[in-house]
Amino acid sequence: MVALFVILTIIGFILVDSVVQWAEARQGRPVRRPALRPTLAFETVSIPAGLFLDEGHTWVRLEPSGRTFVGMDEFARRAIGRVDAVDLPKVGVMVRRGDPLFAITQGGRRAVFRAPLDGVVSAVNEILMRQPETGRMDPYEDGWICTLTPKNLAAHLRHLLVAEEARAWLQCEIERFKEFLTWRPMPQAALGHVLQDGGQWTDGVLEALDEASWEEFTRTFLRSPHPAEG
């Protein structure tokens, strides 16, 4: 009888909690899920061989011709989701590592990405001005943002990640993003980014989160890189 009473009590608590969350969702209030530890549907984000990553979530590809391509990495692209506009840098502008290089907008929100290298902007991907969603499926090819004529390249490369080091860092960032999501207030709209089989978060979960969550993401994940030496 005691065991049955305990089981019924636990079931009662679960039912009460479910009713409270349902009522909050009906009223449009965020539902906090502190126990949620999501498994991201984009947990297998990758980086092509030979690309360098910066801790501000930009990538760098060095071409034999000397051109250096720069773009937004797959983690940031898939976390952010929909892109309504891309603010490209001006050709001919000199940027230093850590300077704002390009930005994306989503509705009234903006995320700024910083230059991973010193250099002069030599070309921009003008297709993104007309079709900002270009590169959503392949940010490392169609989604390139600009090319730089680099300055002091050797010093900057020491601060970038490549190969296994880059892949390990990406996995750490995914774990950090899981923790970030765990304590975010989840509006009803955000639940549309959860798959039914296992509660995985799909691409673009930031689209449904509030302004404070967006600002926190840009501040903690799109941070300024370390200055180069030399």
PyMOL commands that place a pseudoatom at each C-alpha (Angstrom):
pseudoatom trace, name=CA, resn=MET, resi=1, chain=A, elem=C, hetatm=0, pos=[0.000, 0.000, 0.000]
pseudoatom trace, name=CA, resn=VAL, resi=2, chain=A, elem=C, hetatm=0, pos=[2.841, 2.389, 0.850]
pseudoatom trace, name=CA, resn=ALA, resi=3, chain=A, elem=C, hetatm=0, pos=[4.525, 1.722, -2.487]
pseudoatom trace, name=CA, resn=LEU, resi=4, chain=A, elem=C, hetatm=0, pos=[1.245, 2.312, -4.306]
pseudoatom trace, name=CA, resn=PHE, resi=5, chain=A, elem=C, hetatm=0, pos=[0.754, 5.589, -2.414]
pseudoatom trace, name=CA, resn=VAL, resi=6, chain=A, elem=C, hetatm=0, pos=[4.264, 6.778, -3.394]
pseudoatom trace, name=CA, resn=ILE, resi=7, chain=A, elem=C, hetatm=0, pos=[3.679, 5.919, -7.050]
pseudoatom trace, name=CA, resn=LEU, resi=8, chain=A, elem=C, hetatm=0, pos=[0.321, 7.711, -7.090]
pseudoatom trace, name=CA, resn=THR, resi=9, chain=A, elem=C, hetatm=0, pos=[1.886, 10.747, -5.411]
pseudoatom trace, name=CA, resn=ILE, resi=10, chain=A, elem=C, hetatm=0, pos=[4.644, 10.947, -8.061]
pseudoatom trace, name=CA, resn=ILE, resi=11, chain=A, elem=C, hetatm=0, pos=[2.066, 10.624, -10.832]
pseudoatom trace, name=CA, resn=GLY, resi=12, chain=A, elem=C, hetatm=0, pos=[0.059, 13.386, -9.186]
pseudoatom trace, name=CA, resn=PHE, resi=13, chain=A, elem=C, hetatm=0, pos=[3.048, 15.747, -9.152]
pseudoatom trace, name=CA, resn=ILE, resi=14, chain=A, elem=C, hetatm=0, pos=[3.749, 15.007, -12.817]
pseudoatom trace, name=CA, resn=LEU, resi=15, chain=A, elem=C, hetatm=0, pos=[0.135, 15.705, -13.774]
pseudoatom trace, name=CA, resn=VAL, resi=16, chain=A, elem=C, hetatm=0, pos=[0.061, 18.961, -11.816]
pseudoatom trace, name=CA, resn=ASP, resi=17, chain=A, elem=C, hetatm=0, pos=[3.306, 20.125, -13.427]
pseudoatom trace, name=CA, resn=SER, resi=18, chain=A, elem=C, hetatm=0, pos=[1.969, 19.249, -16.888]
pseudoatom trace, name=CA, resn=VAL, resi=19, chain=A, elem=C, hetatm=0, pos=[-1.243, 21.196, -16.262]
pseudoatom trace, name=CA, resn=VAL, resi=20, chain=A, elem=C, hetatm=0, pos=[0.713, 24.249, -15.049]
pseudoatom trace, name=CA, resn=GLN, resi=21, chain=A, elem=C, hetatm=0, pos=[2.974, 24.219, -18.116]
pseudoatom trace, name=CA, resn=TRP, resi=22, chain=A, elem=C, hetatm=0, pos=[-0.039, 23.787, -20.411]
pseudoatom trace, name=CA, resn=ALA, resi=23, chain=A, elem=C, hetatm=0, pos=[-1.766, 26.741, -18.748]
pseudoatom trace, name=CA, resn=GLU, resi=24, chain=A, elem=C, hetatm=0, pos=[1.348, 28.915, -19.082]
pseudoatom trace, name=CA, resn=ALA, resi=25, chain=A, elem=C, hetatm=0, pos=[1.664, 28.011, -22.750]
pseudoatom trace, name=CA, resn=ARG, resi=26, chain=A, elem=C, hetatm=0, pos=[-2.009, 28.877, -23.322]
pseudoatom trace, name=CA, resn=GLN, resi=27, chain=A, elem=C, hetatm=0, pos=[-1.389, 32.299, -21.808]
pseudoatom trace, name=CA, resn=GLY, resi=28, chain=A, elem=C, hetatm=0, pos=[1.627, 32.870, -24.042]
pseudoatom trace, name=CA, resn=ARG, resi=29, chain=A, elem=C, hetatm=0, pos=[4.092, 32.897, -21.156]
pseudoatom trace, name=CA, resn=PRO, resi=30, chain=A, elem=C, hetatm=0, pos=[7.546, 31.300, -21.554]
pseudoatom trace, name=CA, resn=VAL, resi=31, chain=A, elem=C, hetatm=0, pos=[7.869, 27.815, -20.155]
pseudoatom trace, name=CA, resn=ARG, resi=32, chain=A, elem=C, hetatm=0, pos=[11.102, 27.263, -18.230]
pseudoatom trace, name=CA, resn=ARG, resi=33, chain=A, elem=C, hetatm=0, pos=[12.552, 23.798, -18.510]
pseudoatom trace, name=CA, resn=PRO, resi=34, chain=A, elem=C, hetatm=0, pos=[15.586, 23.740, -16.214]
pseudoatom trace, name=CA, resn=ALA, resi=35, chain=A, elem=C, hetatm=0, pos=[15.951, 19.977, -16.486]
pseudoatom trace, name=CA, resn=LEU, resi=36, chain=A, elem=C, hetatm=0, pos=[16.112, 20.033, -20.283]
pseudoatom trace, name=CA, resn=ARG, resi=37, chain=A, elem=C, hetatm=0, pos=[19.429, 18.826, -21.671]
pseudoatom trace, name=CA, resn=PRO, resi=38, chain=A, elem=C, hetatm=0, pos=[18.787, 18.868, -25.416]
pseudoatom trace, name=CA, resn=THR, resi=39, chain=A, elem=C, hetatm=0, pos=[20.533, 16.747, -27.997]
pseudoatom trace, name=CA, resn=LEU, resi=40, chain=A, elem=C, hetatm=0, pos=[20.987, 18.994, -31.010]
pseudoatom trace, name=CA, resn=ALA, resi=41, chain=A, elem=C, hetatm=0, pos=[19.853, 17.747, -34.380]
pseudoatom trace, name=CA, resn=PHE, resi=42, chain=A, elem=C, hetatm=0, pos=[22.913, 19.550, -35.787]
pseudoatom trace, name=CA, resn=GLU, resi=43, chain=A, elem=C, hetatm=0, pos=[25.265, 17.863, -33.350]
pseudoatom trace, name=CA, resn=THR, resi=44, chain=A, elem=C, hetatm=0, pos=[27.337, 16.554, -36.238]
pseudoatom trace, name=CA, resn=VAL, resi=45, chain=A, elem=C, hetatm=0, pos=[28.272, 19.971, -37.611]
pseudoatom trace, name=CA, resn=SER, resi=46, chain=A, elem=C, hetatm=0, pos=[31.521, 19.592, -39.475]
pseudoatom trace, name=CA, resn=ILE, resi=47, chain=A, elem=C, hetatm=0, pos=[34.416, 21.483, -40.952]
pseudoatom trace, name=CA, resn=PRO, resi=48, chain=A, elem=C, hetatm=0, pos=[35.997, 20.616, -44.308]
pseudoatom trace, name=CA, resn=ALA, resi=49, chain=A, elem=C, hetatm=0, pos=[39.631, 19.561, -44.346]
pseudoatom trace, name=CA, resn=GLY, resi=50, chain=A, elem=C, hetatm=0, pos=[42.058, 22.442, -44.604]
pseudoatom trace, name=CA, resn=LEU, resi=51, chain=A, elem=C, hetatm=0, pos=[39.755, 25.133, -43.224]
pseudoatom trace, name=CA, resn=PHE, resi=52, chain=A, elem=C, hetatm=0, pos=[40.661, 27.203, -40.183]
pseudoatom trace, name=CA, resn=LEU, resi=53, chain=A, elem=C, hetatm=0, pos=[38.145, 28.244, -37.529]
pseudoatom trace, name=CA, resn=ASP, resi=54, chain=A, elem=C, hetatm=0, pos=[38.170, 31.300, -35.319]
pseudoatom trace, name=CA, resn=GLU, resi=55, chain=A, elem=C, hetatm=0, pos=[36.562, 31.336, -31.870]
pseudoatom trace, name=CA, resn=GLY, resi=56, chain=A, elem=C, hetatm=0, pos=[34.155, 34.017, -33.061]
pseudoatom trace, name=CA, resn=HIS, resi=57, chain=A, elem=C, hetatm=0, pos=[32.623, 31.370, -35.373]
pseudoatom trace, name=CA, resn=THR, resi=58, chain=A, elem=C, hetatm=0, pos=[34.114, 32.494, -38.649]
pseudoatom trace, name=CA, resn=TRP, resi=59, chain=A, elem=C, hetatm=0, pos=[36.071, 30.251, -40.982]
pseudoatom trace, name=CA, resn=VAL, resi=60, chain=A, elem=C, hetatm=0, pos=[39.127, 30.952, -43.145]
pseudoatom trace, name=CA, resn=ARG, resi=61, chain=A, elem=C, hetatm=0, pos=[40.165, 29.157, -46.329]
pseudoatom trace, name=CA, resn=LEU, resi=62, chain=A, elem=C, hetatm=0, pos=[43.555, 29.841, -47.887]
pseudoatom trace, name=CA, resn=GLU, resi=63, chain=A, elem=C, hetatm=0, pos=[43.728, 29.408, -51.655]
pseudoatom trace, name=CA, resn=PRO, resi=64, chain=A, elem=C, hetatm=0, pos=[46.951, 28.597, -53.573]
pseudoatom trace, name=CA, resn=SER, resi=65, chain=A, elem=C, hetatm=0, pos=[46.385, 31.823, -55.509]
pseudoatom trace, name=CA, resn=GLY, resi=66, chain=A, elem=C, hetatm=0, pos=[46.750, 33.792, -52.279]
pseudoatom trace, name=CA, resn=ARG, resi=67, chain=A, elem=C, hetatm=0, pos=[43.044, 34.629, -51.930]
pseudoatom trace, name=CA, resn=THR, resi=68, chain=A, elem=C, hetatm=0, pos=[41.694, 34.113, -48.430]
pseudoatom trace, name=CA, resn=PHE, resi=69, chain=A, elem=C, hetatm=0, pos=[37.981, 33.339, -48.117]
pseudoatom trace, name=CA, resn=VAL, resi=70, chain=A, elem=C, hetatm=0, pos=[36.062, 34.128, -44.927]
pseudoatom trace, name=CA, resn=GLY, resi=71, chain=A, elem=C, hetatm=0, pos=[32.555, 33.136, -43.846]
pseudoatom trace, name=CA, resn=MET, resi=72, chain=A, elem=C, hetatm=0, pos=[30.265, 32.118, -40.987]
pseudoatom trace, name=CA, resn=ASP, resi=73, chain=A, elem=C, hetatm=0, pos=[30.820, 28.585, -39.679]
pseudoatom trace, name=CA, resn=GLU, resi=74, chain=A, elem=C, hetatm=0, pos=[28.169, 25.866, -39.764]
pseudoatom trace, name=CA, resn=PHE, resi=75, chain=A, elem=C, hetatm=0, pos=[27.496, 25.975, -36.029]
pseudoatom trace, name=CA, resn=ALA, resi=76, chain=A, elem=C, hetatm=0, pos=[26.524, 29.662, -36.088]
pseudoatom trace, name=CA, resn=ARG, resi=77, chain=A, elem=C, hetatm=0, pos=[24.611, 29.283, -39.350]
pseudoatom trace, name=CA, resn=ARG, resi=78, chain=A, elem=C, hetatm=0, pos=[22.470, 26.460, -38.052]
pseudoatom trace, name=CA, resn=ALA, resi=79, chain=A, elem=C, hetatm=0, pos=[21.921, 27.930, -34.597]
pseudoatom trace, name=CA, resn=ILE, resi=80, chain=A, elem=C, hetatm=0, pos=[20.773, 31.270, -36.029]
pseudoatom trace, name=CA, resn=GLY, resi=81, chain=A, elem=C, hetatm=0, pos=[18.569, 29.809, -38.750]
pseudoatom trace, name=CA, resn=ARG, resi=82, chain=A, elem=C, hetatm=0, pos=[16.758, 32.281, -40.981]
pseudoatom trace, name=CA, resn=VAL, resi=83, chain=A, elem=C, hetatm=0, pos=[18.820, 35.154, -42.355]
pseudoatom trace, name=CA, resn=ASP, resi=84, chain=A, elem=C, hetatm=0, pos=[16.878, 38.094, -43.772]
pseudoatom trace, name=CA, resn=ALA, resi=85, chain=A, elem=C, hetatm=0, pos=[19.832, 40.235, -44.828]
pseudoatom trace, name=CA, resn=VAL, resi=86, chain=A, elem=C, hetatm=0, pos=[23.623, 40.177, -44.890]
pseudoatom trace, name=CA, resn=ASP, resi=87, chain=A, elem=C, hetatm=0, pos=[25.638, 43.358, -44.359]
pseudoatom trace, name=CA, resn=LEU, resi=88, chain=A, elem=C, hetatm=0, pos=[28.787, 42.892, -46.405]
pseudoatom trace, name=CA, resn=PRO, resi=89, chain=A, elem=C, hetatm=0, pos=[32.042, 44.802, -45.908]
pseudoatom trace, name=CA, resn=LYS, resi=90, chain=A, elem=C, hetatm=0, pos=[33.176, 47.344, -48.479]
pseudoatom trace, name=CA, resn=VAL, resi=91, chain=A, elem=C, hetatm=0, pos=[35.790, 46.248, -50.990]
pseudoatom trace, name=CA, resn=GLY, resi=92, chain=A, elem=C, hetatm=0, pos=[39.096, 47.996, -50.353]
pseudoatom trace, name=CA, resn=VAL, resi=93, chain=A, elem=C, hetatm=0, pos=[38.544, 48.478, -46.626]
pseudoatom trace, name=CA, resn=MET, resi=94, chain=A, elem=C, hetatm=0, pos=[41.379, 47.503, -44.303]
pseudoatom trace, name=CA, resn=VAL, resi=95, chain=A, elem=C, hetatm=0, pos=[40.251, 45.473, -41.288]
pseudoatom trace, name=CA, resn=ARG, resi=96, chain=A, elem=C, hetatm=0, pos=[42.163, 44.264, -38.283]
pseudoatom trace, name=CA, resn=ARG, resi=97, chain=A, elem=C, hetatm=0, pos=[41.622, 41.033, -36.430]
pseudoatom trace, name=CA, resn=GLY, resi=98, chain=A, elem=C, hetatm=0, pos=[38.700, 41.556, -34.060]
pseudoatom trace, name=CA, resn=ASP, resi=99, chain=A, elem=C, hetatm=0, pos=[37.115, 44.399, -36.045]
pseudoatom trace, name=CA, resn=PRO, resi=100, chain=A, elem=C, hetatm=0, pos=[33.470, 43.992, -37.112]
pseudoatom trace, name=CA, resn=LEU, resi=101, chain=A, elem=C, hetatm=0, pos=[33.635, 42.422, -40.586]
pseudoatom trace, name=CA, resn=PHE, resi=102, chain=A, elem=C, hetatm=0, pos=[30.074, 41.473, -41.547]
pseudoatom trace, name=CA, resn=ALA, resi=103, chain=A, elem=C, hetatm=0, pos=[26.658, 41.136, -39.942]
pseudoatom trace, name=CA, resn=ILE, resi=104, chain=A, elem=C, hetatm=0, pos=[23.399, 39.289, -40.467]
pseudoatom trace, name=CA, resn=THR, resi=105, chain=A, elem=C, hetatm=0, pos=[19.918, 40.454, -39.583]
pseudoatom trace, name=CA, resn=GLN, resi=106, chain=A, elem=C, hetatm=0, pos=[16.890, 38.415, -38.634]
pseudoatom trace, name=CA, resn=GLY, resi=107, chain=A, elem=C, hetatm=0, pos=[13.794, 40.537, -38.280]
pseudoatom trace, name=CA, resn=GLY, resi=108, chain=A, elem=C, hetatm=0, pos=[14.865, 43.440, -36.097]
pseudoatom trace, name=CA, resn=ARG, resi=109, chain=A, elem=C, hetatm=0, pos=[17.830, 41.551, -34.637]
pseudoatom trace, name=CA, resn=ARG, resi=110, chain=A, elem=C, hetatm=0, pos=[21.447, 41.734, -35.690]
pseudoatom trace, name=CA, resn=ALA, resi=111, chain=A, elem=C, hetatm=0, pos=[24.513, 39.541, -35.180]
pseudoatom trace, name=CA, resn=VAL, resi=112, chain=A, elem=C, hetatm=0, pos=[27.990, 40.906, -35.891]
pseudoatom trace, name=CA, resn=PHE, resi=113, chain=A, elem=C, hetatm=0, pos=[30.897, 38.673, -36.898]
pseudoatom trace, name=CA, resn=ARG, resi=114, chain=A, elem=C, hetatm=0, pos=[34.458, 39.843, -36.433]
pseudoatom trace, name=CA, resn=ALA, resi=115, chain=A, elem=C, hetatm=0, pos=[37.481, 39.588, -38.687]
pseudoatom trace, name=CA, resn=PRO, resi=116, chain=A, elem=C, hetatm=0, pos=[39.685, 36.568, -37.940]
pseudoatom trace, name=CA, resn=LEU, resi=117, chain=A, elem=C, hetatm=0, pos=[42.651, 38.163, -39.739]
pseudoatom trace, name=CA, resn=ASP, resi=118, chain=A, elem=C, hetatm=0, pos=[44.160, 41.505, -40.609]
pseudoatom trace, name=CA, resn=GLY, resi=119, chain=A, elem=C, hetatm=0, pos=[43.682, 42.261, -44.274]
pseudoatom trace, name=CA, resn=VAL, resi=120, chain=A, elem=C, hetatm=0, pos=[42.139, 44.280, -47.068]
pseudoatom trace, name=CA, resn=VAL, resi=121, chain=A, elem=C, hetatm=0, pos=[38.709, 43.226, -48.340]
pseudoatom trace, name=CA, resn=SER, resi=122, chain=A, elem=C, hetatm=0, pos=[39.290, 42.251, -51.966]
pseudoatom trace, name=CA, resn=ALA, resi=123, chain=A, elem=C, hetatm=0, pos=[35.870, 40.825, -52.939]
pseudoatom trace, name=CA, resn=VAL, resi=124, chain=A, elem=C, hetatm=0, pos=[32.418, 40.156, -51.481]
pseudoatom trace, name=CA, resn=ASN, resi=125, chain=A, elem=C, hetatm=0, pos=[29.765, 37.560, -52.261]
pseudoatom trace, name=CA, resn=GLU, resi=126, chain=A, elem=C, hetatm=0, pos=[27.187, 39.851, -53.875]
pseudoatom trace, name=CA, resn=ILE, resi=127, chain=A, elem=C, hetatm=0, pos=[24.725, 36.981, -54.306]
pseudoatom trace, name=CA, resn=LEU, resi=128, chain=A, elem=C, hetatm=0, pos=[24.061, 37.242, -50.565]
pseudoatom trace, name=CA, resn=MET, resi=129, chain=A, elem=C, hetatm=0, pos=[22.662, 40.744, -51.042]
pseudoatom trace, name=CA, resn=ARG, resi=130, chain=A, elem=C, hetatm=0, pos=[19.876, 39.357, -53.237]
pseudoatom trace, name=CA, resn=GLN, resi=131, chain=A, elem=C, hetatm=0, pos=[19.594, 35.898, -51.707]
pseudoatom trace, name=CA, resn=PRO, resi=132, chain=A, elem=C, hetatm=0, pos=[20.706, 36.063, -48.057]
pseudoatom trace, name=CA, resn=GLU, resi=133, chain=A, elem=C, hetatm=0, pos=[19.726, 32.438, -47.440]
pseudoatom trace, name=CA, resn=THR, resi=134, chain=A, elem=C, hetatm=0, pos=[22.350, 31.288, -49.955]
pseudoatom trace, name=CA, resn=GLY, resi=135, chain=A, elem=C, hetatm=0, pos=[24.752, 28.946, -48.232]
pseudoatom trace, name=CA, resn=ARG, resi=136, chain=A, elem=C, hetatm=0, pos=[22.366, 27.734, -45.547]
pseudoatom trace, name=CA, resn=MET, resi=137, chain=A, elem=C, hetatm=0, pos=[23.027, 24.158, -46.628]
pseudoatom trace, name=CA, resn=ASP, resi=138, chain=A, elem=C, hetatm=0, pos=[26.742, 24.703, -47.307]
pseudoatom trace, name=CA, resn=PRO, resi=139, chain=A, elem=C, hetatm=0, pos=[28.168, 27.742, -45.505]
pseudoatom trace, name=CA, resn=TYR, resi=140, chain=A, elem=C, hetatm=0, pos=[31.713, 26.747, -46.453]
pseudoatom trace, name=CA, resn=GLU, resi=141, chain=A, elem=C, hetatm=0, pos=[31.157, 27.079, -50.205]
pseudoatom trace, name=CA, resn=ASP, resi=142, chain=A, elem=C, hetatm=0, pos=[28.149, 29.076, -51.425]
pseudoatom trace, name=CA, resn=GLY, resi=143, chain=A, elem=C, hetatm=0, pos=[27.976, 30.932, -48.119]
pseudoatom trace, name=CA, resn=TRP, resi=144, chain=A, elem=C, hetatm=0, pos=[31.377, 32.628, -48.255]
pseudoatom trace, name=CA, resn=ILE, resi=145, chain=A, elem=C, hetatm=0, pos=[31.151, 36.284, -47.227]
pseudoatom trace, name=CA, resn=CYS, resi=146, chain=A, elem=C, hetatm=0, pos=[34.275, 37.964, -48.553]
pseudoatom trace, name=CA, resn=THR, resi=147, chain=A, elem=C, hetatm=0, pos=[37.891, 37.488, -49.509]
pseudoatom trace, name=CA, resn=LEU, resi=148, chain=A, elem=C, hetatm=0, pos=[40.804, 39.219, -47.824]
pseudoatom trace, name=CA, resn=THR, resi=149, chain=A, elem=C, hetatm=0, pos=[44.308, 40.060, -48.907]
pseudoatom trace, name=CA, resn=PRO, resi=150, chain=A, elem=C, hetatm=0, pos=[45.841, 39.114, -45.561]
pseudoatom trace, name=CA, resn=LYS, resi=151, chain=A, elem=C, hetatm=0, pos=[48.433, 41.024, -43.586]
pseudoatom trace, name=CA, resn=ASN, resi=152, chain=A, elem=C, hetatm=0, pos=[50.655, 39.426, -40.959]
pseudoatom trace, name=CA, resn=LEU, resi=153, chain=A, elem=C, hetatm=0, pos=[49.128, 36.057, -41.870]
pseudoatom trace, name=CA, resn=ALA, resi=154, chain=A, elem=C, hetatm=0, pos=[51.582, 33.809, -40.024]
pseudoatom trace, name=CA, resn=ALA, resi=155, chain=A, elem=C, hetatm=0, pos=[50.930, 35.540, -36.699]
pseudoatom trace, name=CA, resn=HIS, resi=156, chain=A, elem=C, hetatm=0, pos=[47.168, 35.213, -37.067]
pseudoatom trace, name=CA, resn=LEU, resi=157, chain=A, elem=C, hetatm=0, pos=[47.177, 31.571, -38.120]
pseudoatom trace, name=CA, resn=ARG, resi=158, chain=A, elem=C, hetatm=0, pos=[48.654, 30.665, -34.742]
pseudoatom trace, name=CA, resn=HIS, resi=159, chain=A, elem=C, hetatm=0, pos=[45.379, 31.799, -33.165]
pseudoatom trace, name=CA, resn=LEU, resi=160, chain=A, elem=C, hetatm=0, pos=[43.122, 29.826, -35.513]
pseudoatom trace, name=CA, resn=LEU, resi=161, chain=A, elem=C, hetatm=0, pos=[41.996, 26.212, -35.129]
pseudoatom trace, name=CA, resn=VAL, resi=162, chain=A, elem=C, hetatm=0, pos=[42.417, 23.527, -37.764]
pseudoatom trace, name=CA, resn=ALA, resi=163, chain=A, elem=C, hetatm=0, pos=[41.909, 19.776, -38.244]
pseudoatom trace, name=CA, resn=GLU, resi=164, chain=A, elem=C, hetatm=0, pos=[41.268, 17.757, -35.053]
pseudoatom trace, name=CA, resn=GLU, resi=165, chain=A, elem=C, hetatm=0, pos=[41.694, 20.791, -32.824]
pseudoatom trace, name=CA, resn=ALA, resi=166, chain=A, elem=C, hetatm=0, pos=[38.947, 22.604, -34.747]
pseudoatom trace, name=CA, resn=ARG, resi=167, chain=A, elem=C, hetatm=0, pos=[36.601, 19.616, -34.639]
pseudoatom trace, name=CA, resn=ALA, resi=168, chain=A, elem=C, hetatm=0, pos=[37.129, 19.125, -30.904]
pseudoatom trace, name=CA, resn=TRP, resi=169, chain=A, elem=C, hetatm=0, pos=[36.457, 22.811, -30.279]
pseudoatom trace, name=CA, resn=LEU, resi=170, chain=A, elem=C, hetatm=0, pos=[33.225, 22.656, -32.287]
pseudoatom trace, name=CA, resn=GLN, resi=171, chain=A, elem=C, hetatm=0, pos=[31.981, 19.780, -30.154]
pseudoatom trace, name=CA, resn=CYS, resi=172, chain=A, elem=C, hetatm=0, pos=[32.787, 21.777, -27.019]
pseudoatom trace, name=CA, resn=GLU, resi=173, chain=A, elem=C, hetatm=0, pos=[30.818, 24.709, -28.439]
pseudoatom trace, name=CA, resn=ILE, resi=174, chain=A, elem=C, hetatm=0, pos=[27.846, 22.431, -29.074]
pseudoatom trace, name=CA, resn=GLU, resi=175, chain=A, elem=C, hetatm=0, pos=[27.956, 21.263, -25.462]
pseudoatom trace, name=CA, resn=ARG, resi=176, chain=A, elem=C, hetatm=0, pos=[28.143, 24.881, -24.343]
pseudoatom trace, name=CA, resn=PHE, resi=177, chain=A, elem=C, hetatm=0, pos=[25.152, 25.708, -26.545]
pseudoatom trace, name=CA, resn=LYS, resi=178, chain=A, elem=C, hetatm=0, pos=[23.179, 22.870, -24.960]
pseudoatom trace, name=CA, resn=GLU, resi=179, chain=A, elem=C, hetatm=0, pos=[23.864, 24.399, -21.563]
pseudoatom trace, name=CA, resn=PHE, resi=180, chain=A, elem=C, hetatm=0, pos=[22.878, 27.803, -22.919]
pseudoatom trace, name=CA, resn=LEU, resi=181, chain=A, elem=C, hetatm=0, pos=[19.530, 26.428, -24.107]
pseudoatom trace, name=CA, resn=THR, resi=182, chain=A, elem=C, hetatm=0, pos=[18.892, 24.570, -20.872]
pseudoatom trace, name=CA, resn=TRP, resi=183, chain=A, elem=C, hetatm=0, pos=[18.251, 27.770, -18.941]
pseudoatom trace, name=CA, resn=ARG, resi=184, chain=A, elem=C, hetatm=0, pos=[16.537, 29.814, -21.634]
pseudoatom trace, name=CA, resn=PRO, resi=185, chain=A, elem=C, hetatm=0, pos=[12.836, 30.654, -21.201]
pseudoatom trace, name=CA, resn=MET, resi=186, chain=A, elem=C, hetatm=0, pos=[11.102, 28.624, -23.904]
pseudoatom trace, name=CA, resn=PRO, resi=187, chain=A, elem=C, hetatm=0, pos=[8.121, 30.337, -25.562]
pseudoatom trace, name=CA, resn=GLN, resi=188, chain=A, elem=C, hetatm=0, pos=[5.514, 28.082, -27.113]
pseudoatom trace, name=CA, resn=ALA, resi=189, chain=A, elem=C, hetatm=0, pos=[6.896, 29.001, -30.553]
pseudoatom trace, name=CA, resn=ALA, resi=190, chain=A, elem=C, hetatm=0, pos=[10.300, 27.575, -29.622]
pseudoatom trace, name=CA, resn=LEU, resi=191, chain=A, elem=C, hetatm=0, pos=[8.765, 24.162, -29.053]
pseudoatom trace, name=CA, resn=GLY, resi=192, chain=A, elem=C, hetatm=0, pos=[8.260, 23.951, -32.809]
pseudoatom trace, name=CA, resn=HIS, resi=193, chain=A, elem=C, hetatm=0, pos=[12.020, 23.526, -33.070]
pseudoatom trace, name=CA, resn=VAL, resi=194, chain=A, elem=C, hetatm=0, pos=[11.921, 20.327, -31.008]
pseudoatom trace, name=CA, resn=LEU, resi=195, chain=A, elem=C, hetatm=0, pos=[11.583, 17.043, -32.829]
pseudoatom trace, name=CA, resn=GLN, resi=196, chain=A, elem=C, hetatm=0, pos=[8.941, 14.698, -31.483]
pseudoatom trace, name=CA, resn=ASP, resi=197, chain=A, elem=C, hetatm=0, pos=[11.293, 11.730, -31.274]
pseudoatom trace, name=CA, resn=GLY, resi=198, chain=A, elem=C, hetatm=0, pos=[13.662, 12.446, -28.430]
pseudoatom trace, name=CA, resn=GLY, resi=199, chain=A, elem=C, hetatm=0, pos=[13.352, 16.192, -27.950]
pseudoatom trace, name=CA, resn=GLN, resi=200, chain=A, elem=C, hetatm=0, pos=[16.158, 17.188, -30.297]
pseudoatom trace, name=CA, resn=TRP, resi=201, chain=A, elem=C, hetatm=0, pos=[16.586, 20.840, -31.205]
pseudoatom trace, name=CA, resn=THR, resi=202, chain=A, elem=C, hetatm=0, pos=[16.452, 21.531, -34.919]
pseudoatom trace, name=CA, resn=ASP, resi=203, chain=A, elem=C, hetatm=0, pos=[18.159, 24.240, -36.943]
pseudoatom trace, name=CA, resn=GLY, resi=204, chain=A, elem=C, hetatm=0, pos=[17.184, 27.814, -36.233]
pseudoatom trace, name=CA, resn=VAL, resi=205, chain=A, elem=C, hetatm=0, pos=[16.170, 27.490, -32.593]
pseudoatom trace, name=CA, resn=LEU, resi=206, chain=A, elem=C, hetatm=0, pos=[17.328, 31.077, -31.973]
pseudoatom trace, name=CA, resn=GLU, resi=207, chain=A, elem=C, hetatm=0, pos=[14.558, 32.308, -34.275]
pseudoatom trace, name=CA, resn=ALA, resi=208, chain=A, elem=C, hetatm=0, pos=[12.007, 31.555, -31.559]
pseudoatom trace, name=CA, resn=LEU, resi=209, chain=A, elem=C, hetatm=0, pos=[13.915, 32.742, -28.497]
pseudoatom trace, name=CA, resn=ASP, resi=210, chain=A, elem=C, hetatm=0, pos=[13.554, 36.173, -26.924]
pseudoatom trace, name=CA, resn=GLU, resi=211, chain=A, elem=C, hetatm=0, pos=[15.714, 39.270, -27.402]
pseudoatom trace, name=CA, resn=ALA, resi=212, chain=A, elem=C, hetatm=0, pos=[17.693, 38.646, -24.223]
pseudoatom trace, name=CA, resn=SER, resi=213, chain=A, elem=C, hetatm=0, pos=[18.622, 35.149, -25.420]
pseudoatom trace, name=CA, resn=TRP, resi=214, chain=A, elem=C, hetatm=0, pos=[19.697, 36.500, -28.813]
pseudoatom trace, name=CA, resn=GLU, resi=215, chain=A, elem=C, hetatm=0, pos=[21.882, 39.165, -27.181]
pseudoatom trace, name=CA, resn=GLU, resi=216, chain=A, elem=C, hetatm=0, pos=[23.415, 36.621, -24.820]
pseudoatom trace, name=CA, resn=PHE, resi=217, chain=A, elem=C, hetatm=0, pos=[24.196, 34.286, -27.724]
pseudoatom trace, name=CA, resn=THR, resi=218, chain=A, elem=C, hetatm=0, pos=[25.919, 36.997, -29.760]
pseudoatom trace, name=CA, resn=ARG, resi=219, chain=A, elem=C, hetatm=0, pos=[27.859, 38.203, -26.724]
pseudoatom trace, name=CA, resn=THR, resi=220, chain=A, elem=C, hetatm=0, pos=[29.118, 34.800, -25.588]
pseudoatom trace, name=CA, resn=PHE, resi=221, chain=A, elem=C, hetatm=0, pos=[29.473, 32.857, -28.845]
pseudoatom trace, name=CA, resn=LEU, resi=222, chain=A, elem=C, hetatm=0, pos=[30.381, 35.548, -31.401]
pseudoatom trace, name=CA, resn=ARG, resi=223, chain=A, elem=C, hetatm=0, pos=[33.025, 37.055, -29.180]
pseudoatom trace, name=CA, resn=SER, resi=224, chain=A, elem=C, hetatm=0, pos=[36.043, 39.071, -30.231]
pseudoatom trace, name=CA, resn=PRO, resi=225, chain=A, elem=C, hetatm=0, pos=[39.085, 36.938, -31.067]
pseudoatom trace, name=CA, resn=HIS, resi=226, chain=A, elem=C, hetatm=0, pos=[42.343, 37.127, -29.146]
pseudoatom trace, name=CA, resn=PRO, resi=227, chain=A, elem=C, hetatm=0, pos=[44.735, 39.737, -30.568]
pseudoatom trace, name=CA, resn=ALA, resi=228, chain=A, elem=C, hetatm=0, pos=[47.562, 38.431, -32.697]
pseudoatom trace, name=CA, resn=GLU, resi=229, chain=A, elem=C, hetatm=0, pos=[51.150, 38.786, -31.617]
pseudoatom trace, name=CA, resn=GLY, resi=230, chain=A, elem=C, hetatm=0, pos=[53.860, 40.275, -33.724]
for i in range(1, 230): cmd.bond("trace and resi %d" % i, "trace and resi %d" % (i + 1))
show_as sticks, trace
zoom trace
